[in-house]
Amino acid sequence: MSAIAWILLAVVAAWALAAGRVPGVVWAAALAAGLALWDMFTHPSASWSPVVWSVFFVVILPLMLAPLRRALISAPLLRLFRRIMPAMSDTEREALEAGTVWWEAELFGGDPNWEELFGLPLPALSTEEQAFLDGPVEKLCAMLDDWDITHERGDLPPEVWRFLKKQGFFGMIVPKKFGGLEFSAQAHSAVVMKVASRSIAAAVTVMVPNSLGPAELLLHYGTDKQKKHYLPRLARGQEVPCFALTSPEAGSDASAMPDRGVVCRDTFKGKKNVLGIRLNWEKRYITLGPVATVLGLAFRLFDPEHLLGEEEDLGITLALIPTGTPGVKIGTRHNPLNIPFQNGPNWGENVFIPFDWVIGGRERVGQGWRMLMESLAAGRSISLPALSVGAGKLACRATGAYARIRRQFKLPIGKFEAVEEALARIAGYTYMMDAARSFTARAVDLGEKPSVASAIVKYQLTEHMRRVVNDAMDIQGGAGICLGPRNFMGRVYQALPISITVEGANLLTRALIVYGQGAVRCHPYVLKEMQAVADKDVSRAVKVFDDALFGHLRYTLSNAARAIWLGVTGARLVPVPVDGPAYRYAQRITRLSTAFALISDAAMLTLGGTLKRKEKISGRFADVLGFLYLASAVIKRFEDDGRPEEDVPLLRFACDYCLHEAEKTLVVILKNFPSRFAAWLLGGLVFPAGRLYTVPGDAMDIGCARLLMEPSPARERLTQGMYVSKTTRDAIGRLEDALPKVIAAETLERRLSQLVEQQPLLHGDFEAQVNAAVGQKIFSAAEAKLVRAACAARRAVIAVDDFPAGKF
Ligand SMILES: Cc1cc2nc3c(=O)[nH]c(=O)nc-3n(C[C@H](O)[C@H](O)[C@H](O)COP(=O)(O)OP(=O)(O)OC[C@H]3O[C@@H](n4cnc5c(N)ncnc54)[C@H](O)[C@@H]3O)c2cc1C
């Protein structure tokens, strides 16, 4: 065989070994076999053969002996890493280690296990949960008049507050044994979504006590006494909770809060010498704060007199403080962009609290940050994703109908391609958002506290809500701009920045959390390497580091080998346990997941600790991971729904969009990769056949847009779970009423407009036109009635509010 053939054989063999992620001994055995064959068949010159075999025996073989390898390679490398890796603060480490990882870790690892995804149970609500949605939630939505809340009253009406408390809306996560509803995450999400489709102010009010707050913290960390006291009262709405973390000087960087507690002894309720904490704080933006009866407070605790022990700075601690406690100042309100849920600042001046008000008591002192980070994952998986989808469904149903009802240039505006494009985005994004909402809630129901996935859905769903609502506003034109009871989208539009900012502002969530935490938690080896670097037990650390390091090496080689193969074949040979339209999408997700894993490893290797500050790069990685997560949720949803033929345009739109965005972002990462050589090499490995995925095609746009503009099972499925008003006294009810009437009259209206073209004198006077059509036997009396009904319903829909002068 020629030298070229030998080289080719070696490359193919190395590629197969790398792709198979085989252990080091298999590499060594394969190398020995290859050398023996080469020796046997090519009879290399006497001087070459001993040199090659010596390298094998002296360099390669010892690497297979773990003690030798650890002493020669892993231990010196570990020492180097300990020197150069930046030290991590306790709060940083706690934030990184909080929660669990789930499907996003599969995507991060480059070879997602599709059996696991398709084997997940279907999302289901219990009979009791469904009854709650059909009963109290439906009734609540009917009671809500968003204009009255947002404009007239600046609050929910007293009867709504009473209803929320009585029906247990504030205790959805509280177990039944404490009098709560004990709902699944799926049900909790469904409730918030439905209420959000009616009123954002009401949805935020419902969502906060069930998200990160006193109930969630007590459930996981409270003492038995605290649980018995507070949980039944919270479940019944006897207590209104809030949670105060944010301070004027500590917003995104909440762990830097200047709010302080000092351990001391004082008189409390007549009892002398009680061990407790003297608190001073200044908080702002606290939802439900102005009406709260119990305030969850985060502060840094100090023990200067060493009443508890040696340490002075005990760290972030959480306590529950009745708002009637002397020194607590509460009650004033912020105005969050005209969405008047209760939100405001609060202060505490020399407030003395006994130690048993600390959540979890003495043993939880100083653990506040970990408690918050762990609890954040569940709430962040549910609240804002559900709110975003509620808004998306409202846009789908209402704007879709509006685009059919509103006519310009003698046509429904939805028939114009520019509007059709915007409608398609509304439908496709909402389908995708809803899939991700339900998918992630399922993770919570399976016992996960998905810290990275929850950040992905919080970021992606609130951002797509922003796009959907902007498109909806464009389609409504002036009717979206003039506020009043007839405007069904204006308040949702105003609420957009709230969702973007709360529970981790989006710029930070994208840049620091999704990929920053993801790179550590989802990567199969990085956390182990970091733990080894921090481990003070040197011999244990070297062993762990050695395993992780060589595992990491095999992992990277395998991703490189797989990336080029998947790029060349378009991932056509990847086995996926599913048929139909989702099949190719799952294969493509696998390809991009491998590409992501490889480029991400290269970024970590070349940038090391500085990657933390390269937020443009980490933000882009967050986008790729996010889009792969969204696409996975979409194909899972399509399969769970039984592959409905009418939903294929939605599936294709959402998947094409996600894959295109993910692939495009990888290209942008490479374009800006600091090492140009690495970028060139990675580009060759990942895109051997160039970019493969394009934006959703025009045909998909037509399919998705049409689906919004006429009643159908697919439209019902897409908007399932939102509140649909049945009365023509409100905007949504009028749209529901008008849509079938307008569709029924469309052919007749065309005939009418032909008549007007022939008889220009009729122009402008609708009654005269209809009478003429009846008189000339163009319409029967019944047809005239249909046209009149459609016209009246349309006029009711397109009307906007006006107010007496001086009202504003
Ligand atoms: C309506 C509303 C309700 C709220 N409810 C509560 C509540 O109930 N309890 C509570 O404790 N808090 C609450 N908050 C506070 C909320 O969590 C904070 O507003 C949020 O954490 C951001 O802090 P900030 O507003 O001070 O913005 P800043 O911290 O000043 O941030 C400003 C911008 O800079 C970005 N940024 C900051 N640091 C970085 C970084 N390192 N990398 C990239 N970008 C960065 C942020 O993403 C943001 O876009 C609420 C806020 C609002 C507006």
The ligand as an ORCA input file, in Angstrom:
! r2SCAN-3c Opt
* xyz 0 1
  C     -42.569     45.195     38.252
  C     -41.437     44.606     39.020
  C     -41.682     43.630     39.976
  C     -40.638     43.142     40.752
  N     -40.905     42.269     41.783
  C     -39.905     41.971     42.667
  C     -40.192     41.246     43.879
  O     -41.333     40.850     44.127
  N     -39.167     41.010     44.729
  C     -37.879     41.430     44.473
  O     -37.019     41.217     45.292
  N     -37.587     42.098     43.329
  C     -38.557     42.382     42.437
  N     -38.264     43.086     41.292
  C     -36.895     43.471     41.019
  C     -36.296     42.803     39.798
  O     -35.936     41.500     40.093
  C     -35.127     43.678     39.360
  O     -35.712     44.795     38.733
  C     -34.168     43.000     38.457
  O     -33.442     42.060     39.177
  C     -33.184     43.963     37.804
  O     -32.631     44.864     38.704
  P     -32.655     46.448     38.368
  O     -34.028     46.802     37.957
  O     -32.072     47.142     39.520
  O     -31.747     46.578     37.093
  P     -30.155     46.681     37.044
  O     -29.547     45.673     37.927
  O     -29.789     48.102     37.229
  O     -29.896     46.224     35.537
  C     -30.110     47.097     34.439
  C     -29.784     46.340     33.167
  O     -28.422     45.911     33.188
  C     -28.357     44.528     32.899
  N     -27.237     43.930     33.628
  C     -26.866     44.133     34.908
  N     -25.784     43.399     35.192
  C     -25.464     42.714     34.076
  C     -24.450     41.781     33.729
  N     -23.519     41.388     34.582
  N     -24.437     41.273     32.494
  C     -25.372     41.637     31.600
  N     -26.354     42.511     31.861
  C     -26.400     43.037     33.079
  C     -29.689     43.964     33.342
  O     -29.984     42.787     32.622
  C     -30.634     45.105     32.971
  O     -30.982     44.996     31.636
  C     -39.309     43.564     40.498
  C     -39.063     44.492     39.497
  C     -40.109     45.027     38.779
  C     -39.806     46.076     37.743
*
